[in-house]
Amino acid sequence: MSGNRSDQEQVALRPLYRAEQVRELDRRTIAAGIEGFALMQRAATAAWQSLKARWPGVKRISVLCGGGNNGGDGHVLAALAAVAGVEVQRIALKPPNALEGDAARAAEMATAAGVGLEPWRKGIEFTGEVVVDALLGTGLTGEVRGEFRDAIEAINASSLPVLAIDIPSGLAADTGAELGVAVSATRTVTFIGDKVGLHTGRAPARTGEVHFRALGVDGRRHADLVPAAELLDKALLEAWLPPRSRDAHKGAMGHVLILGGAPGFGGAALLASEAAARLGAGKISLATAPEHVTACLTYRPEVMVHGLRGAAELGELPGKADVLVVGPGLGQGAWGEGMLQAALAESKPLVVDADGLNLLASRFCGMQRDDWVLTPHPGEAGRLLGCSAAEVETDRPAAVRELQRRYGGVVVLKGAGSLIAGPDGAAICPYGNPGMASGGMGDVLSGILGALLAQGLPLEVAARLGVMVHAMAADTAVRDAGERGLLAADLASYARVIVNPDFEPGVHSLAGGRDAHKTR
């Protein structure tokens, strides 16, 4: 995104790579003079240190080793643990005589350290307090089968804490998809280059805490290995949201027009309107069905509400706005289609969500713009691509890239590990939680995005920041009251706190019952 950032906005984000790229980094590192087995020892040492830091009083561990370098890492870790006085149960799914190269050398090292070796058998009892998963590495592509599937299922059934080495076995390193079955880790320690698949799709449910250890390798020095994505970081808040000028006024903070709330669907448009207001847009207008006007004025009098029987009554409203948000509660009937057509006729930034996306897929398919943000969930993404939601989830990074290629602008593929793809590349949001699995969350996001665009942020910057603020607001909310029962309406006031990173009183108490919260 170098074309969109000023000098003050330059914040180094962690690059995320595909498995093939990480293998190439590994190959180049060895070619530069670092022995492969030395690199394996670095990885195992980092994993062992991470295990001790997470479970400092551990006395016994069970290490399950497959073949290849991932299994080799497990054998070396077993040796390090034994030398440190920890009782080690080493379980091999590949016998030592079937190992080659560095993996064979690692198995010999563990044996020399006095670590016993048990062949895997179904029904084996884990004697450790912590299980180390060194079964399958990043090279896995097909579905997990046979003894490896049995071992993964046994690990998950044990209810023991798990340290996964490099990646939870069974998780696809490039997509975050689960290949039939995957280890549910408590912590994952990954090496050389962080992987895209550790941060989206099924990954948040399988990786636990992700700790990255570069092992002295800096992928950014290899300009030809372009990262598949970047991992967003909350440090971006201060870079992208500096304090406002002391002479700021509402006219300089932008005007957002929300087009939504077809008859019977007023709530979604109002959620988007409030979110836009809380994110600091100077003026918010809402074009909605007439029957929603009274409720809107009662709930949020700061919003300028216009009751319209159809798009023909919009008049000069779109022309007065700086940004249009179309979709929340839009419906797919004549009212909604007319509103979408009116929005598409304007030459100004658009945020398209919900039924705006469904109408786009069914009646405006193939349209491209460079000034819009599309925010589909997997079902909507599937309709835009002509495939199923399940196919989208099979390879979320590929799906968001294809959406951006087909439709232009910036695309946000919502879900666990939301992805943002634009002309300058892709990013993944590491924030958010299962409490967001409730209606209206996407409407709040669309309002947030509209407000950030109205305040002058470039399209791709606004999309990345908006997704991050939305997720961080939800994380703050659940720290106050837990995940179950989190409502979309709860998020706007928390988001207001998130976008004021220079405001640090320690305790926030915003007026109004649903607006009140205790901690940041």
DOBAZA-582396 format. One record per residue (C-alpha): residue number from 1; chain; x, y, z. Coordinates in Angstrom, 1 decimal, padded with zeros to 4 digits. Layout:
! residues N
num chaine x y z
NUM A X Y Z
...
***
This chain:
! residues 520
num chaine x y z
1 A 000.0 000.0 000.0
2 A 002.9 002.3 -000.4
3 A 001.0 004.4 -002.9
4 A -001.6 005.3 -000.3
5 A 000.4 006.1 002.9
6 A 002.2 009.2 004.0
7 A 005.5 009.0 005.8
8 A 003.8 009.1 009.2
9 A 001.6 006.1 008.1
10 A 004.5 003.8 007.4
11 A 004.1 001.0 009.9
12 A 005.9 -002.3 009.3
13 A 003.3 -005.1 009.2
14 A 004.2 -008.8 009.5
15 A 004.4 -010.4 006.1
16 A 002.4 -013.6 005.6
17 A 003.7 -016.2 003.1
18 A 002.5 -019.3 001.3
19 A 004.2 -022.5 002.3
20 A 006.2 -022.7 -001.0
21 A 007.6 -019.3 -000.3
22 A 008.7 -020.3 003.2
23 A 010.4 -023.4 001.9
24 A 012.2 -021.2 -000.6
25 A 013.4 -018.9 002.3
26 A 014.5 -022.0 004.1
27 A 016.4 -023.2 001.0
28 A 018.1 -019.8 000.4
29 A 019.1 -019.7 004.1
30 A 020.8 -023.1 003.9
31 A 022.4 -022.1 000.6
32 A 023.8 -019.0 002.3
33 A 025.8 -021.1 004.7
34 A 023.5 -022.2 007.6
35 A 023.4 -026.0 007.8
36 A 019.9 -027.4 007.6
37 A 020.3 -029.3 010.9
38 A 021.4 -026.1 012.6
39 A 018.2 -024.4 011.4
40 A 016.2 -027.4 012.7
41 A 017.9 -027.0 016.1
42 A 017.0 -023.3 016.1
43 A 013.4 -024.2 015.4
44 A 013.2 -026.9 018.1
45 A 014.9 -024.6 020.6
46 A 012.4 -021.8 019.9
47 A 009.5 -024.3 020.3
48 A 011.0 -025.7 023.6
49 A 011.4 -022.2 025.0
50 A 007.9 -021.3 024.0
51 A 006.6 -024.5 025.7
52 A 008.5 -023.6 028.9
53 A 007.2 -020.0 028.9
54 A 003.6 -021.2 028.4
55 A 003.7 -024.1 030.9
56 A 006.6 -023.3 033.2
57 A 006.0 -026.0 035.7
58 A 005.7 -028.9 033.2
59 A 007.3 -032.2 034.4
60 A 006.2 -034.5 031.6
61 A 005.5 -034.1 027.9
62 A 004.3 -036.3 025.1
63 A 005.9 -035.6 021.7
64 A 004.3 -037.1 018.5
65 A 006.7 -037.1 015.6
66 A 005.9 -037.7 012.0
67 A 008.4 -037.8 009.1
68 A 010.2 -035.0 007.4
69 A 011.5 -031.8 009.0
70 A 008.4 -031.3 011.2
71 A 008.9 -034.7 012.8
72 A 012.6 -033.8 013.1
73 A 011.8 -030.7 015.0
74 A 009.8 -032.9 017.4
75 A 012.7 -035.3 017.9
76 A 015.1 -032.4 018.7
77 A 012.6 -030.8 021.1
78 A 012.3 -034.2 022.9
79 A 016.1 -034.2 023.3
80 A 016.2 -030.7 024.7
81 A 013.4 -031.5 027.1
82 A 015.2 -034.6 028.4
83 A 018.4 -032.7 028.9
84 A 016.4 -030.2 031.0
85 A 015.1 -033.0 033.2
86 A 011.6 -033.3 031.8
87 A 010.2 -036.8 031.4
88 A 009.6 -037.3 027.7
89 A 007.2 -039.8 026.0
90 A 008.3 -039.9 022.3
91 A 005.8 -041.4 019.9
92 A 006.8 -042.0 016.3
93 A 004.4 -042.4 013.4
94 A 007.5 -042.9 011.2
95 A 010.1 -045.4 012.5
96 A 013.6 -044.0 012.7
97 A 014.8 -046.4 009.9
98 A 012.3 -044.8 007.5
99 A 013.6 -041.2 008.2
100 A 016.2 -039.5 006.0
101 A 018.6 -036.5 006.2
102 A 018.1 -034.1 009.0
103 A 015.0 -035.9 010.4
104 A 017.0 -039.1 010.8
105 A 019.8 -037.1 012.5
106 A 017.3 -035.5 014.8
107 A 015.9 -038.9 015.9
108 A 019.4 -040.1 016.6
109 A 020.0 -037.0 018.8
110 A 016.9 -037.8 020.9
111 A 017.9 -041.4 021.3
112 A 021.4 -040.3 022.4
113 A 019.8 -038.0 025.0
114 A 018.2 -041.1 026.5
115 A 014.7 -040.5 025.2
116 A 012.7 -043.6 024.7
117 A 010.7 -044.3 021.5
118 A 007.2 -045.8 021.2
119 A 005.6 -046.6 017.9
120 A 002.2 -045.1 017.4
121 A -000.7 -047.4 018.1
122 A -004.4 -046.7 018.3
123 A -005.4 -046.4 021.9
124 A -002.0 -045.3 023.2
125 A -002.2 -043.3 026.4
126 A -000.4 -040.0 026.6
127 A 001.6 -039.7 029.8
128 A 002.6 -036.1 029.4
129 A 000.9 -033.0 030.9
130 A 001.4 -031.2 027.5
131 A 001.3 -032.8 024.0
132 A 003.7 -031.6 021.3
133 A 002.3 -031.9 017.8
134 A 005.2 -032.6 015.3
135 A 003.2 -034.8 013.0
136 A 002.6 -033.0 009.7
137 A 004.1 -029.8 008.5
138 A 003.2 -027.2 005.9
139 A 003.6 -029.5 002.9
140 A 000.3 -031.2 003.5
141 A -002.2 -030.8 000.7
142 A -004.6 -033.7 000.6
143 A -007.0 -034.9 003.3
144 A -005.4 -036.5 006.4
145 A -005.9 -040.2 006.5
146 A -004.8 -043.4 008.2
147 A -002.7 -043.4 011.3
148 A -002.1 -039.6 011.1
149 A -005.9 -039.0 011.3
150 A -006.1 -041.4 014.2
151 A -003.3 -039.6 016.0
152 A -004.8 -036.2 015.5
153 A -008.2 -037.4 016.8
154 A -006.5 -038.9 019.8
155 A -004.7 -035.6 020.6
156 A -008.0 -033.7 020.4
157 A -009.8 -036.3 022.5
158 A -007.2 -036.1 025.2
159 A -008.2 -032.6 026.3
160 A -004.5 -032.0 027.1
161 A -002.9 -028.6 026.2
162 A -001.1 -028.8 022.9
163 A 001.9 -027.1 021.4
164 A 001.9 -027.3 017.6
165 A 005.2 -027.0 015.9
166 A 005.0 -024.7 012.8
167 A 001.4 -025.5 012.1
168 A -001.4 -027.6 013.7
169 A -001.3 -030.9 011.8
170 A -004.2 -031.1 009.3
171 A -004.4 -027.3 008.7
172 A -003.7 -026.1 005.2
173 A -000.8 -023.6 005.4
174 A -002.0 -021.5 002.4
175 A -005.7 -021.4 003.0
176 A -006.5 -022.1 006.7
177 A -008.8 -024.9 005.6
178 A -009.1 -028.0 007.7
179 A -008.0 -031.1 005.6
180 A -010.5 -033.5 007.0
181 A -009.3 -033.2 010.6
182 A -006.8 -030.9 012.4
183 A -005.1 -030.6 015.8
184 A -006.7 -028.1 018.2
185 A -003.6 -026.4 019.6
186 A -003.3 -024.2 022.6
187 A -000.3 -022.5 021.1
188 A 001.4 -022.7 017.7
189 A 005.0 -021.7 017.2
190 A 005.8 -021.1 013.5
191 A 009.2 -020.4 011.9
192 A 011.1 -018.6 009.1
193 A 008.0 -016.9 007.6
194 A 004.5 -016.6 009.1
195 A 001.9 -018.4 007.1
196 A -001.4 -017.1 005.6
197 A -003.2 -020.2 006.7
198 A -002.5 -019.6 010.4
199 A -004.7 -016.5 010.5
200 A -008.0 -017.2 008.5
201 A -010.6 -019.8 007.9
202 A -010.5 -022.6 010.5
203 A -007.2 -021.4 011.8
204 A -008.6 -019.3 014.7
205 A -010.3 -022.4 016.0
206 A -007.2 -024.6 015.7
207 A -004.0 -022.6 016.3
208 A -004.5 -021.1 019.7
209 A -001.9 -018.4 020.3
210 A 000.3 -018.0 017.3
211 A 004.0 -017.1 018.1
212 A 006.3 -016.4 015.2
213 A 010.0 -016.9 015.4
214 A 012.1 -015.8 012.4
215 A 015.2 -017.9 013.4
216 A 017.4 -015.1 012.0
217 A 015.7 -015.1 008.6
218 A 014.2 -011.9 007.2
219 A 011.9 -012.6 004.4
220 A 011.6 -008.9 003.5
221 A 015.2 -008.9 002.2
222 A 014.0 -011.1 -000.6
223 A 012.1 -008.7 -002.8
224 A 011.2 -011.3 -005.3
225 A 009.2 -013.3 -002.7
226 A 006.2 -011.0 -002.5
227 A 004.1 -011.8 000.6
228 A 000.7 -013.2 000.0
229 A -000.7 -010.8 002.7
230 A 000.1 -008.7 005.7
231 A -001.1 -009.1 009.2
232 A -002.8 -006.0 010.5
233 A -001.6 -004.6 013.9
234 A -003.3 -002.2 016.3
235 A -000.2 000.0 016.1
236 A -001.7 001.3 012.9
237 A -004.4 003.1 014.8
238 A -002.2 006.0 015.9
239 A -000.5 006.1 012.5
240 A -003.8 006.3 010.6
241 A -005.8 008.4 013.1
242 A -003.7 011.3 014.3
243 A -005.4 013.8 016.7
244 A -007.8 016.2 015.0
245 A -006.9 019.8 014.3
246 A -008.2 022.1 017.0
247 A -010.2 024.1 014.4
248 A -012.0 021.0 012.9
249 A -015.6 021.5 012.0
250 A -018.4 019.1 010.8
251 A -018.1 020.3 007.2
252 A -014.5 019.0 007.1
253 A -015.4 015.6 008.6
254 A -017.4 014.4 005.7
255 A -021.0 013.6 004.9
256 A -022.2 009.9 004.7
257 A -025.5 009.0 003.1
258 A -026.9 005.5 004.1
259 A -029.2 004.0 001.5
260 A -031.1 001.2 003.2
261 A -034.0 000.1 005.3
262 A -036.6 -001.1 002.9
263 A -040.1 -001.5 004.4
264 A -039.7 -003.8 007.4
265 A -035.9 -003.6 007.5
266 A -035.1 -000.3 009.2
267 A -032.9 -001.6 012.0
268 A -029.9 -002.5 009.7
269 A -029.8 001.0 008.2
270 A -030.0 002.6 011.6
271 A -027.1 000.4 012.9
272 A -025.0 001.6 010.0
273 A -026.0 005.2 010.6
274 A -025.1 005.2 014.3
275 A -021.7 003.5 013.6
276 A -020.9 006.2 011.0
277 A -021.7 008.9 013.5
278 A -019.7 007.3 016.3
279 A -016.7 007.0 014.0
280 A -016.6 010.7 013.6
281 A -018.3 011.6 010.3
282 A -019.4 015.2 010.3
283 A -022.9 014.6 009.0
284 A -025.0 011.4 008.5
285 A -028.0 011.2 006.3
286 A -030.3 008.2 006.0
287 A -032.6 007.4 003.1
288 A -035.1 004.8 004.3
289 A -038.7 003.8 004.0
290 A -041.2 006.3 005.5
291 A -042.4 004.0 008.2
292 A -039.0 004.0 009.9
293 A -038.6 007.7 010.3
294 A -040.1 008.1 013.7
295 A -038.2 005.2 015.2
296 A -034.9 006.5 013.7
297 A -035.4 010.0 015.1
298 A -036.2 008.7 018.5
299 A -033.2 006.3 018.6
300 A -030.6 008.6 017.0
301 A -031.7 012.2 016.5
302 A -028.2 013.2 015.2
303 A -029.0 011.3 012.0
304 A -030.8 013.3 009.3
305 A -033.6 010.8 008.3
306 A -035.4 011.0 005.0
307 A -038.5 008.8 004.5
308 A -038.6 007.9 000.8
309 A -041.1 005.7 -001.1
310 A -038.6 005.1 -003.8
311 A -035.3 006.2 -005.5
312 A -037.2 008.8 -007.5
313 A -037.5 010.8 -004.3
314 A -033.8 010.9 -003.6
315 A -033.4 014.3 -005.4
316 A -030.2 016.0 -004.5
317 A -029.3 013.8 -001.5
318 A -026.7 011.7 -003.2
319 A -025.0 014.7 -004.7
320 A -024.6 016.4 -001.3
321 A -022.9 013.4 000.3
322 A -019.2 012.5 000.1
323 A -019.7 008.8 000.5
324 A -022.6 006.5 -000.1
325 A -023.3 003.3 001.9
326 A -025.8 001.1 000.2
327 A -027.1 -002.3 001.3
328 A -028.1 -002.5 005.0
329 A -031.7 -003.6 005.1
330 A -032.0 -002.7 001.4
331 A -034.1 -005.7 000.4
332 A -034.0 -007.2 -003.1
333 A -037.3 -005.7 -004.3
334 A -038.0 -002.6 -006.4
335 A -037.3 -000.2 -003.6
336 A -033.8 -001.7 -003.0
337 A -032.9 -002.1 -006.6
338 A -033.8 001.5 -007.3
339 A -031.6 002.7 -004.5
340 A -028.7 000.7 -005.7
341 A -029.1 002.0 -009.2
342 A -029.1 005.5 -007.9
343 A -025.9 004.9 -005.9
344 A -024.2 003.3 -008.8
345 A -025.0 006.3 -010.9
346 A -022.9 008.5 -008.6
347 A -019.2 009.1 -009.2
348 A -018.1 009.0 -005.5
349 A -016.9 006.4 -003.1
350 A -019.3 003.6 -002.3
351 A -019.6 000.9 000.4
352 A -021.8 -002.0 -000.8
353 A -023.0 -004.5 001.7
354 A -025.8 -007.1 002.4
355 A -028.6 -007.0 -000.2
356 A -026.6 -004.4 -002.2
357 A -024.2 -007.3 -002.9
358 A -027.0 -009.8 -003.6
359 A -028.5 -007.4 -006.2
360 A -025.0 -006.8 -007.6
361 A -024.6 -010.5 -008.1
362 A -028.0 -011.1 -009.6
363 A -028.6 -007.9 -011.7
364 A -025.3 -006.1 -012.1
365 A -022.9 -009.0 -012.3
366 A -019.6 -008.1 -013.8
367 A -019.6 -004.4 -013.0
368 A -016.2 -003.0 -012.0
369 A -015.3 000.2 -010.1
370 A -012.1 001.4 -008.5
371 A -013.9 003.6 -005.9
372 A -016.0 001.0 -004.0
373 A -015.6 -001.3 -001.0
374 A -017.5 -004.5 -001.2
375 A -018.0 -006.4 002.1
376 A -019.4 -009.9 001.5
377 A -019.6 -012.7 003.9
378 A -018.9 -016.2 002.4
379 A -022.5 -016.7 001.2
380 A -022.5 -013.3 -000.6
381 A -019.0 -013.9 -001.9
382 A -020.2 -017.2 -003.4
383 A -023.0 -015.5 -005.2
384 A -020.7 -012.9 -006.5
385 A -018.3 -015.6 -007.8
386 A -021.0 -018.1 -008.9
387 A -020.0 -020.8 -006.4
388 A -021.0 -022.0 -003.0
389 A -020.1 -020.5 000.4
390 A -018.3 -023.8 001.2
391 A -016.1 -023.4 -001.9
392 A -015.2 -019.9 -000.8
393 A -014.3 -021.2 002.7
394 A -012.1 -023.9 001.1
395 A -009.6 -021.1 000.0
396 A -010.5 -017.8 001.4
397 A -007.3 -016.0 000.2
398 A -008.0 -017.1 -003.4
399 A -011.6 -016.1 -003.2
400 A -010.9 -012.6 -002.0
401 A -008.2 -012.1 -004.7
402 A -010.6 -013.3 -007.4
403 A -013.4 -011.0 -006.1
404 A -011.1 -008.0 -006.3
405 A -009.9 -009.0 -009.7
406 A -013.5 -009.3 -011.0
407 A -015.1 -006.3 -009.3
408 A -012.2 -003.9 -008.7
409 A -011.9 -001.5 -005.8
410 A -011.3 -003.1 -002.4
411 A -013.0 -006.3 -001.2
412 A -013.5 -007.3 002.5
413 A -014.2 -011.1 002.9
414 A -015.7 -011.2 006.3
415 A -015.4 -014.2 008.7
416 A -012.8 -015.6 011.1
417 A -009.7 -013.9 010.0
418 A -011.3 -011.3 007.7
419 A -009.3 -010.6 004.5
420 A -009.0 -007.2 002.8
421 A -007.8 -007.2 -000.8
422 A -007.1 -004.2 -002.9
423 A -004.8 -003.1 -005.8
424 A -001.9 -002.9 -003.4
425 A -002.2 -006.4 -001.9
426 A -004.0 -008.2 000.8
427 A -004.2 -008.1 004.6
428 A -005.7 -010.2 007.3
429 A -007.3 -009.0 010.5
430 A -006.2 -011.0 013.6
431 A -008.8 -009.5 015.9
432 A -012.5 -010.4 016.5
433 A -014.3 -013.2 018.4
434 A -017.2 -015.6 018.2
435 A -019.5 -013.1 019.9
436 A -019.7 -011.4 016.5
437 A -021.8 -014.3 015.2
438 A -025.0 -012.3 015.5
439 A -027.2 -010.3 013.2
440 A -026.3 -006.7 012.3
441 A -022.5 -006.9 012.7
442 A -021.9 -006.3 009.0
443 A -024.2 -003.3 009.0
444 A -022.1 -001.7 011.7
445 A -019.0 -002.4 009.6
446 A -020.5 -000.7 006.6
447 A -021.2 002.4 008.6
448 A -017.6 002.4 010.0
449 A -016.2 002.2 006.5
450 A -018.4 005.0 005.3
451 A -017.3 007.3 008.1
452 A -013.6 006.6 007.5
453 A -013.9 007.3 003.8
454 A -015.9 010.5 004.5
455 A -013.0 011.7 006.7
456 A -010.6 011.5 003.8
457 A -008.8 008.2 004.2
458 A -007.9 006.4 001.0
459 A -010.1 003.5 000.0
460 A -007.6 000.7 000.9
461 A -006.5 002.4 004.2
462 A -010.1 002.9 005.2
463 A -011.0 -000.7 004.5
464 A -008.1 -002.1 006.5
465 A -008.6 000.3 009.4
466 A -012.4 -000.2 009.4
467 A -012.2 -003.9 009.6
468 A -009.6 -003.7 012.4
469 A -011.6 -001.1 014.4
470 A -014.8 -003.2 014.1
471 A -013.1 -006.4 015.4
472 A -011.2 -004.6 018.2
473 A -014.5 -003.0 019.3
474 A -016.0 -006.4 019.6
475 A -013.0 -007.7 021.5
476 A -013.2 -004.8 024.0
477 A -017.0 -005.5 024.4
478 A -016.5 -009.1 025.3
479 A -013.9 -008.3 027.9
480 A -016.6 -006.5 029.7
481 A -019.4 -009.0 029.5
482 A -018.5 -012.1 027.6
483 A -019.2 -013.4 024.1
484 A -022.7 -014.7 024.3
485 A -025.3 -012.1 023.8
486 A -023.0 -009.5 022.1
487 A -025.3 -007.3 020.0
488 A -024.3 -005.3 016.9
489 A -025.7 -002.2 018.6
490 A -023.1 -002.6 021.4
491 A -020.2 -002.0 019.0
492 A -020.6 001.6 018.0
493 A -019.6 003.2 021.4
494 A -016.7 000.8 021.8
495 A -015.6 001.6 018.3
496 A -015.6 005.3 019.3
497 A -013.1 004.5 022.0
498 A -010.9 002.5 019.7
499 A -010.6 005.3 017.2
500 A -009.4 007.7 019.9
501 A -006.1 005.9 020.7
502 A -004.7 009.1 022.3
503 A -007.5 009.0 025.0
504 A -006.3 006.9 027.9
505 A -008.2 007.6 031.2
506 A -008.1 004.0 032.2
507 A -011.9 003.7 032.7
508 A -014.5 004.8 030.2
509 A -018.1 005.4 031.1
510 A -020.2 006.5 028.2
511 A -023.7 007.7 028.9
512 A -026.6 005.3 028.4
513 A -027.0 001.7 029.5
514 A -025.9 -000.1 026.3
515 A -023.2 002.5 025.8
516 A -021.5 002.0 029.1
517 A -018.4 -000.1 029.5
518 A -015.7 -000.5 032.1
519 A -012.4 -001.1 030.5
520 A -010.6 -000.7 027.2
***
